[in-house]
């Protein structure tokens, strides 16, 4: 399979994104096309997709946010007047493409773009035992003192944790 470079996620990619999501997650984590369509309409949207042989093989759903703000599962991306954080909402790779560096390529491009925009942090909610993966990429648990944000975190179920990585701005 030949791969292109990561590029911005577009509405035409949604069927492929949903297929990857379905292949990777249990029903509790599957978010619908209408949710993703609303997210694409947000000015905060920074999502990427990577194709292999003309079909979506991996994606990273991300947006510009503020440190400590958590999007609940199935929630919309809220734009902020002065974003300081790239929030990584979801990243998935087709199982048959695992181990081929696709997630690393998506993450590298997203972080480079965040640095270029002057964002100081990147954050995410880790689910399904993925904390070790994210720790290898420099993410660590971060407190969530705000009750509303803790409720958003709880929408991901037991074991979900809010992780943050500081970006070095050059």
N, C-alpha and C positions, 0 to 999 in steps of 0.2 A: 504494500500500500504506500502511496506517495502522499506526503502531507504538505499543506501550504503553511504559511506563517499565520500566527494568530491575527485575527482581524475583529473589528467591532461586531457585536451581535446585532442582527437585524431581524425584523418581523418575519422575513422569509425563512429564517433559521429555526423558528419555533417548533415545527413538527419534528425536526431532528433533535433539538434540545429535549423535547418531551420523550422521545424514544430513548435517548441516553439516560435521562432521569429515571424512566421506568425500568431500565435494565440494571440500575445501580441501587435504587432505594426501595424500601418497603412502602406500602401504601400510605403509612402515616406521614411520610416526608414528601410525597409527590404533590407538587403545586401545579395548578392548571394553566392552560394557555392564556386565559383572560388575565390572570395575575401577572404573568410574564409580559403580556402586551401592555398592561398599565405601567409596569416597570420600565419598559423600553421608551415610553412616552415621558418619563421623568427626566428633567434636565440634569439630574444627578447621576444618571446611568453611565457606567463605565465598563459594561460587560463585554466579554470577548468569546470568540468561538474559534475552534480549530477543526478543519476538515481533512478528511482522508478520502481520496478517490471520489471527491464530489459530495460526500455526505458528512454530517456533523459527527465527529468522533470524540470531541471533548468541548467543554465550555466552562467559563468562569463568569458567574453573575456577580457583579460588583457595582458599587456606587460611592460617590463622594458623600461623606457624612461628618459627624462630630464624634470624638472619643467619648465612649460611654453610652452612645445611642445604639440600641439594638432593634433591628427590624424583627417583629414576630413572624413566625412561620405563617405563610400565606399573606403577609402584610405588604403594603406598598412602600416604595422608596420615597422618603421625605427629603426634599431638597433643603439645604441649610445655607444661610446667607454667607457664612464664613466657614466652609468645611476645612477640617484639619486631618481627616482620616479617610483612608480607602477601606470601606467595609466590604469584605468578601462574603457574600451571602451564600453562595453555593458553587462548588466546583465538582465536576464529575467527568469520568473518562469511560468510554465503552469498555466493558470487561475484556474483550478480545484485543484491545489496544493498550491494556495496562502494561506498565514496565517499559514503555517506549519513549518516555520523556515528555509526553504531551502536557501533563499537569505542570511540570517544571517550566515548559515554554510559556504556558499561559500565565503562570505566576510571575515569571521574570518580566514579561512584557507589562503586566498590570503594575508591578512595583516600579518599573522604570517610568511609566506614565505618571504614577502618583508622585514620584520624586520631581519629575519635570513640572508638575502642577504646584509643587511646594507643599504637598501634604506631609505631615510630620509623623503619622502613625498609620498602621494598618491593623484591622481588627476583624474578628469573626466569631461565630458560635461553632464550637467543635461538637460534633455528634457522632454516634455510632463508633465510639472508641478511636476516633481519629486524633486524639491529643498528641500521641507520639509522633505521628506524621508532621503535625504542625510545629511541635517542639523542635524537630530537626530543621525546620525552616526559620527558627528564631522566635517563635511565638511562645508566650507564657501567660498563665492565668492572671487575670486582672479583676480587681474587686468591682462589684456592681452595687454601689450604695443606694441608688435611687429605686424606690419600690416599684414604680411603673416599669422601669427597665428590667428589674428582676422578674416581673410578670411576663414581659416579652421573652426573656430567657427561658422561663418555665414552659413556654409554648412548644419548646423543642423536646420536652420530656426529661426523664431522669438521666443523669449523667452528662447533660449538656453543660458546657463551660464557655465563658467569654474569655477569649485570648487576644492579646495585643502584642504587636511588634513595633518598635520605634524605627522609623526610616531615617537613614543618614541622608541629609540633603547636601548635594554638592554644588 
